Amino acid sequence: MKTRLFLSFFCVLLLSGCVSRTQADAKLARACEAAVNTILDDTQRIDKVKNATFSGSPVGPDFRHVTIHTVMLDGWLETDYDYDCIFQEGFGFLNAAYTASIHQVRTEDRTIGQSGNEISGDFDDFVKLTDAVRKALYED
């Protein structure tokens, strides 16, 4: 009897900590928004994210491609833009844990991160980028 009770409690505990694909994608969309805001110039800012699309990335099986469809404030003008981010991600045993890190961010005129065998952007930009992504992913 005690064994069944313990196993039941253990199963409920494991299932309550699971991270679904939908939850992970929502985190990636917030992280992509934070990453893009980090590399835009001071006159531009994402006003809102209309929606986001997600897919596997051709980079590899543990990578996720995110495109955020945004409304930008450029001074007084609102404009629609799409921005792309690629994340490397991992799920723990039984999806009990989730981790992700930025691999690449692309705006219209800039790419920061790894592109093929080359690294684009400078070190300081990448540090700012990873800090913003970490905060968006892990600090609520």
N, C-alpha and C positions, 0 to 999 in steps of 0.2 A: 504494500500500500504506500509506504513512504517513498519507495523507488518510483512508482508511477507519478506521485505528486511532484517529486523532484524533477522528473523528466518533463512533465507538463509545464511546470514553472520555467524550466530551462528553455523549452521550445518557444514559449510565449515571449521570453526575454530576447531570444535570438530574432524572432520575427518582428518584434517592435523596433529593433535597431536597424532593420534593413533599409537600404537606400535604393529606391526604384529608379528606373531609367528616366522617368518624368522629373523626379526630384533632382537628379544629377544634371539633366538638361537645363532646368531652371537656374541652378547654380552657375552653370557655364554661361548662360545668357547674361546674368548679372556680372560675372567676371569679364566677359567680353566687352560689355559696356564700360566697365571701369578701366580696362586696358585701352580702349579707344580714346576715352576722355583724357587719359594720361599723355597720349602722344599728339593730340590735337593742339593747334596753337591757341593762344589766349583769347582770340576773338571768336572761337567756335566752341560750342558745347552741345552735347546731346540733350535735347529737351525731353524726349520720350522715346521709348522703344515700342514701335507698333506691334511687332511680332518677331519671332526668330525661327530659323529653320536649322535642323540638325541632320547630320549624316556622318557615316563613317568617312574617314579620311584616307586618301590614297597613300599617305605617308606610311601607314602601317595599321595593324589590327588594334593596337591600344591607343589610337588617336581618334579624336572627334572633331569634325569640322562644324563650326557654328557661324551662321550669317545672321547678323541683327539688322533689321529693317527699321531705320530711325527717322525721326524728325529732328533736324538740326536747327539751332538758332545761330545764325551768322549775322551778328549785329541785330537788326530788326527783321531780317528775312528768315522765314521758315522754309526749309528745303528738305526733301527726302533723300536719304543716302543709305547705302548698304555697306556694311563693314564685315570683314571675314576674320575669324580667329581659328587657330588650330590648337587644341589642347592634347596633352598626353594624359591619360587617365587610367586609374586602376580601382577595381572593386576588391574588397577583402573577402574572406571566407564567408559564404552565404550572403554576400552583399552587406555584411555588417559594418563595413567601413568603406569610405570613398575618398580618394585623393585625386588631385588633378594639378597640372602645371602648364603654364603657357609655353607653346612651341613657336607660334608665329602670329603676328597681327598685321593685317593689311588694310590700309586706307587707300584713298584714290592715288596719293602721291608718295606714300611711304610704306615700307615693309620692315618690320623689326622682328628678329628671330632667325630661326634657321630656315634656309631655302635651298634645298638640295644639299650640297656639301659645303655651302658657304653660309656665313653668319652675316646678316644685314643689320645695319644700325650700329650705334656705338654702345659701349658698356654702360654708361650712365643711364641712357634711355632704357636699356634692358633691366637694370636694377629697379628703376621707378616702375616699370611695367610689372615686374614680378611682385613687387610690394603691393601694388594696387590689386592685382589678381588674388594674392594671398588674403588680403583683407576682405575682398568680396566673396571669396569661397569659404573662409573659415571663421570670420568674425561677423556675427549677425547684428 
